Amino acid sequence: MLFDAGGIFVIPDPHVLAPLLAYYGASSDLDVYHRAHYAGMAAKSRAGSPESDWSVYNAEYVAVAGVSEQDRAEAAEVLGRTRNAHTWRHPLRDSVEALRALHERQVPIGVVSNAMGQIESVLARSGVCQVGEGAGVPVRVVVDSHVVGVAKPDPRIFDFGMAALPGIDRSRVAYVGDSVTMDVDGARNAGLLPVLLDPYDDHEGAAFLRLTSLLDLL
């Protein structure tokens, strides 16, 4: 199995973003920011936004977080200026639990992520995973798009993940992500089985596999 990182093992840190958006009347309930992320990703996918365009995500995120309509444009701009690669660091504990269980079942595991050169250190520091032994779950590879020079949905990025799974046919490898345009389409074009993490059923009726939690994999 190959996994995305953002939205699968870590989300933008609500401990940073909740105080930021509270100024605009957003909720202080950190669970709301979990919902806001997946709502934002669903909106981004529906709009067909490229990896570089997070404007639709930001607008949906602040709306779900509870920002009133008259303040959403400014709040979304502030969110876009504050949320950066290094704030994608809040671990999803059920995902880490599932990852460890898969490792204990000797499932070959890797990570393939669009990132900015930081994702391997973030996953390790957050106690999610690392290549080899450490505080997190051992995985075979962590692929960072900035490091390898190609990003999803370009299917070539998955070649770097598959290199760590020798002898396994692509049709037997699932890729789990949280974006239809980046992850589902990219994995499908690479000959992998795409699986979407969709904890709030934002993509009901979609023609691909969906999970409410990585624990469903067990």
C-alpha positions in Angstrom: 0.0 0.0 0.0 1.1 3.6 -0.8 -0.4 6.5 1.0 -0.6 10.3 0.7 0.6 12.2 3.7 -1.5 15.4 4.0 -5.1 14.6 4.9 -4.2 10.9 5.5 -1.7 11.1 8.4 -1.5 14.8 9.1 -3.8 17.8 8.6 -3.1 21.5 9.0 -2.5 22.1 12.7 -5.8 23.3 14.3 -3.8 24.5 17.3 -2.4 27.1 14.9 -5.4 27.8 12.7 -8.2 27.9 15.4 -6.7 30.9 17.2 -6.0 32.6 13.8 -9.6 32.3 12.6 -11.2 32.9 16.0 -10.4 36.6 15.3 -13.0 36.3 12.6 -15.6 34.5 14.8 -14.6 30.9 13.9 -15.2 28.0 16.3 -12.6 27.1 19.0 -13.6 23.4 18.8 -10.6 21.7 17.3 -12.8 18.9 15.9 -14.4 21.5 13.6 -11.1 22.0 11.9 -10.9 18.3 11.0 -14.2 18.6 9.3 -13.1 21.9 7.6 -10.1 20.2 6.0 -12.1 17.5 4.3 -14.8 19.9 3.3 -12.1 22.1 1.8 -10.6 19.2 -0.1 -14.0 18.1 -1.4 -14.6 21.6 -2.7 -11.2 21.8 -4.3 -11.8 18.5 -6.1 -15.2 19.6 -7.3 -13.7 22.8 -8.7 -10.9 20.8 -10.4 -8.4 23.2 -8.8 -4.7 22.4 -9.6 -2.3 21.6 -6.8 -1.1 25.2 -6.7 -4.5 26.8 -6.3 -6.0 26.5 -2.8 -8.4 29.5 -3.0 -11.5 27.2 -3.1 -10.2 25.1 -0.2 -9.5 28.3 1.9 -13.0 29.7 1.2 -14.7 26.4 2.2 -12.5 25.9 5.2 -13.2 29.2 6.8 -17.0 28.8 6.1 -17.1 25.4 7.8 -14.9 26.7 10.6 -17.7 29.1 11.4 -16.6 32.4 9.9 -19.5 34.7 9.1 -20.1 35.4 5.4 -19.0 39.1 5.6 -15.6 38.1 7.0 -14.9 35.0 4.9 -13.0 36.7 2.1 -10.5 38.3 4.5 -10.3 35.2 6.7 -9.6 33.0 3.6 -6.8 35.3 2.5 -5.2 35.2 6.0 -5.6 31.4 6.1 -3.9 31.2 2.7 -1.0 33.3 3.9 -0.6 31.4 7.2 -1.2 27.7 6.3 2.1 26.5 4.8 3.9 23.2 4.3 5.2 23.2 7.8 1.8 23.6 9.4 0.7 20.2 7.9 1.8 18.5 11.1 -1.2 17.5 13.2 -1.3 13.7 13.3 -4.5 11.7 12.8 -4.2 9.0 15.6 -6.6 6.5 14.0 -4.5 6.7 10.8 -1.3 6.0 12.7 -3.0 3.1 14.5 -4.1 1.6 11.2 -0.6 2.1 9.7 1.0 0.3 12.6 -1.5 -2.6 12.3 -0.7 -2.9 8.6 3.0 -3.0 9.4 2.5 -5.7 12.0 0.6 -7.7 9.3 3.7 -7.3 7.1 2.0 -5.2 4.4 4.6 -3.4 2.3 4.0 0.3 3.0 5.2 3.6 1.4 4.3 7.3 1.3 4.0 9.4 -1.9 3.2 13.0 -1.2 3.1 16.4 -2.9 5.2 18.5 -0.5 7.9 21.1 -0.3 10.8 19.0 0.9 9.7 18.8 4.5 7.3 15.9 4.6 9.8 13.1 5.6 11.0 15.1 8.6 7.4 16.2 9.5 6.1 12.6 9.6 9.1 11.5 11.7 8.9 14.4 14.1 5.1 13.9 14.5 5.6 10.2 15.4 3.8 9.0 12.3 6.4 7.1 10.3 9.9 7.0 9.0 12.1 4.9 6.7 13.5 2.2 9.0 13.3 2.1 12.8 12.2 5.1 14.9 9.4 6.5 17.0 6.8 6.0 14.3 5.8 3.2 12.0 8.6 1.8 9.8 7.9 2.3 6.0 9.9 1.5 2.9 9.9 4.9 1.4 8.7 8.5 1.8 8.5 10.3 -1.6 8.4 14.1 -1.6 7.4 15.7 -4.9 9.8 18.6 -4.3 12.7 16.2 -3.8 12.0 14.0 -6.8 10.9 16.8 -9.2 7.4 15.5 -10.2 4.1 16.0 -8.5 0.7 14.3 -8.5 -1.5 14.0 -10.6 1.5 13.2 -12.9 1.6 9.4 -12.6 5.4 9.4 -12.8 5.7 10.3 -9.1 4.4 6.8 -8.2 7.4 5.2 -9.9 9.5 6.3 -7.0 7.1 4.6 -4.6 6.9 1.4 -6.7 10.7 1.2 -6.7 10.4 0.3 -3.0 7.9 -2.5 -3.7 9.9 -4.7 -6.0 8.1 -7.7 -7.5 4.6 -6.4 -6.7 2.4 -5.8 -9.7 0.8 -2.3 -9.8 -2.7 -3.8 -9.9 -2.1 -5.1 -6.4 -1.0 -1.8 -5.0 -3.6 0.6 -3.5 -3.0 4.3 -3.1 -4.9 6.1 -0.4 -5.4 9.9 -0.6 -7.9 12.7 0.1 -8.1 14.4 -3.3 -10.0 13.2 -6.3 -8.0 15.3 -8.8 -4.5 14.7 -7.3 -4.8 11.3 -5.7 -7.6 9.3 -7.3 -6.9 10.4 -10.9 -3.1 10.3 -10.4 -3.2 6.7 -8.9 -5.6 5.5 -11.6 -3.4 6.9 -14.4 -0.4 5.1 -12.7 -2.1 1.8 -12.8 -2.7 1.6 -9.1 -6.0 1.1 -7.2 -7.2 4.5 -6.0 -8.8 4.8 -2.6 -10.2 8.0 -1.2 -10.3 8.8 2.5 -13.7 10.4 2.8 -14.7 10.6 6.5 -17.7 12.7 6.0 -19.2 11.1 2.9 -18.6 14.2 0.8 -18.3 12.0 -2.4 -21.4 9.8 -2.0 -22.0 7.7 -5.1 -18.5 8.2 -6.5 -17.1 5.5 -8.8 -14.0 4.7 -6.7 -13.4 3.1 -3.3 -13.8 5.2 -0.2 -12.9 4.9 3.4 -14.3 6.7 6.5 -11.1 5.9 8.4 -7.8 4.1 7.6 -9.0 1.6 10.3 -11.5 0.4 7.6 -8.5 -1.1 5.8 -8.0 -3.6 8.6 
